[in-house]
Amino acid sequence: MQWSVRRKWWPFFGADDLFDLSFIGLLGLLLVLPLLVLWPFWLATKFLGARWRIIVERDHADASTELVRGWRRSQARINDLALEIAQGRHQYGRFVL
């Protein structure tokens, strides 16, 4: 069983989808461009105190999510969750990293 604990950087579709424009065509490109323009402002709000979504994945499927305000607090929570997983104390069962 494989576990992952991370911040979600982009709240919409996957970032790799942005660069694979062959699937969306010209209309899709016009829809994606405003998101690319707004992304730096969205990121700035994250560093100014907006909440980060922390995702816990088990075997590449979302097991849980949490919202944590601030970069340092979110990193501390990621570390806490990883420690819980490693020690088998996480609420999703006993497992080994």
C-alpha positions in Angstrom: 0.0 0.0 0.0 1.4 3.4 -1.0 0.5 6.6 0.9 1.1 10.2 -0.1 0.5 13.4 1.9 0.8 16.7 0.0 -0.6 20.2 -0.6 -2.8 20.7 -3.5 -1.3 23.6 -5.5 -3.9 24.0 -8.2 -7.6 23.9 -7.3 -8.9 23.0 -10.7 -7.8 20.3 -13.2 -4.3 18.8 -13.2 -1.4 21.1 -14.1 -0.2 18.6 -16.7 -3.5 19.1 -18.5 -2.6 22.8 -19.0 0.4 21.8 -21.1 -1.3 19.1 -23.1 -3.4 21.5 -25.2 -4.0 19.0 -28.0 -7.0 17.7 -26.1 -8.8 21.0 -25.7 -8.4 22.8 -29.0 -8.7 26.6 -29.5 -11.9 26.9 -27.5 -10.4 25.2 -24.6 -7.3 27.4 -24.9 -9.5 30.4 -24.6 -11.0 29.0 -21.4 -7.7 28.1 -19.9 -6.0 31.4 -20.5 -7.9 33.4 -17.8 -6.9 30.7 -15.3 -3.3 31.0 -16.2 -3.5 34.8 -15.8 -5.2 34.5 -12.4 -2.9 31.8 -11.1 -0.2 34.1 -9.7 -2.7 36.1 -7.8 -4.2 32.9 -6.4 -0.8 31.8 -5.3 -0.1 35.1 -3.7 -3.2 34.7 -1.6 -2.0 31.3 -0.4 1.2 32.9 0.9 -0.7 35.7 2.5 -2.8 33.3 4.7 -5.4 31.6 2.6 -6.0 27.9 3.4 -4.1 25.1 1.8 -5.8 21.9 0.9 -3.8 18.9 2.2 -4.5 15.7 0.5 -3.9 12.2 1.9 -3.8 9.6 -0.9 -3.8 5.8 -0.5 -2.8 3.9 -3.6 -3.3 7.0 -5.8 -6.9 7.6 -4.5 -7.9 10.4 -2.1 -8.3 9.1 1.4 -8.9 12.4 3.1 -8.5 16.2 2.7 -8.0 18.9 5.2 -7.8 22.7 5.0 -5.0 24.4 6.9 -4.3 28.1 7.0 -0.7 29.2 6.3 2.3 27.7 4.7 4.1 26.7 7.9 1.0 25.3 9.6 0.2 23.3 6.5 3.8 21.9 6.4 3.6 21.0 10.1 0.2 19.3 9.5 1.7 17.3 6.6 4.6 16.2 8.9 2.1 15.2 11.6 0.0 13.2 9.1 3.1 11.5 7.7 4.2 10.6 11.2 0.7 9.2 12.1 0.8 7.1 8.9 4.2 5.8 9.7 3.2 4.9 13.2 -0.1 3.3 12.2 -2.2 5.8 14.1 -3.9 7.3 11.1 -7.7 6.9 11.1 -7.7 4.9 7.9 -6.3 1.7 9.3 -2.9 0.2 10.1 -0.3 0.4 7.4 3.4 0.8 6.7 5.0 3.5 4.7 
